[in-house]
Every structure is written in C-alpha cells, then in structure tokens.
Amino acid sequence: LNTGADYWRAVFDIDGRFVSVSLMPNTPEQVSRAQSIATLDAQIDRLKAANAR
C-alpha cells in the first residue's frame, strides 16, 4: 500500500512474544512526523505497562 503517507512500525518483545505495532495516520498532512512517533511510542508504553508483571 503506497499512499504517500508516513507509515511507522515498531517491533519488540514482551515476555518473549514478538509484538508489532503499526501506525499510519488517516490524515497524514495534518500529523507531523514527531506526532506520529510520539503516538507510536505512547502505544508501546501502554502495551508494555499492561503486560508488566
């Protein structure tokens, strides 16, 4: 899929499980690269916190 929009993917593990999180803004012209990365980072933090022991 090539929409010309920024597409971000993070790959990491949680307790030995492979996790992939992707982000592609609905309106890329209204979302900066920094905002996209911050959103992806926040989602990663939420997933890690939800799976913390």
Order of alpha helices (4+ residues) and beta strands (2+ residues): beta-beta-alpha
